[in-house]
């Protein structure tokens, strides 16, 4: 079986601070206005759309398909969205 991985980001535009814990990180990056976004962001979004109808969202079902012993789950339960909130 392949590994189940995900990523979390604050924004597709990044942030101005080097402090990784300044903002919440999520697997559903907020959508931006494509009319006012820089060309580089629009091109990135277009590229993401070639692989998914939801280009700013990362699914979590792969991580819940198998249990910790490698057995396939018959009923897969997983959250829709993760938000990592620094304290």
N, C-alpha and C positions, 0 to 999 in steps of 0.2 A: 504494500500500500504506500502511497505517497504521503509525505508529511502535510499536515494541515497548518497553514501559516496565514497570518493576516498582517496588515500594517495599519498604522494610525497616524493621522496628520492633523495639523491645525488648519491649514489652508493650502491650496495649490500654489498660492503666491508666497508661501513661507512666512517668516516673521522678521522683524527688524532686530530683535534681541538674540543673543547667543544662548540665552537661558531656555533650555529645552522644556522646563517645567513652568514657563510663564503662562501658557494657555492650556485649555483642555485639548486632548488629542482624541480623535474619533475615527472609526472606520467608514463613516459617512461624511466625507468632506463637504462643506457647504458649497452649493452651486453658486456661480457668479454670473453677473450680467454679461453675456457675450457681446453685447453692443458696445460696452465701455471697456472691456478687458483688452489688455495688450495682445498683439498678434501672437506672441509666443504662447500665451495661455490658451488662445483660441485654437491654435494648431495642436497643442497638447490634448485639449478636450476632443478635437476631431479624431485624433489618433486613438484615444481611449474608446471612442464610439465605434471604432472598427471591431472591437472585441466585445462590447457590452452595450445594451440599451440604457444601462444605468452607469454612466462613466465615472461618477464621483463616489460610488458606493462599492465596498468590498464585502462580499458575502462571508458568512461564518459557518455554513453547513458542512463544509469539508472537515472542519475541526471537530465536529460532533458526530461524524459518521461512524467512528470506531471508538471503543472504550480504551482505557489505559492499558489493557492487556492485548490489544489488537483485534478484538472480536467486533464484528460488524453489529451495530445497533439495529434492532428491528423498528424501533420508534425513535426518530432523531429529534431531539429538542435542542434548540439553540436560540440565543437572543437575536433580535433584529439588528440591534445597534449596540456597540460598545463605546463608552465614553470614559477615558482615563482622566480623572480629575486630580491634579496635584494638590497636596495639602501644605 
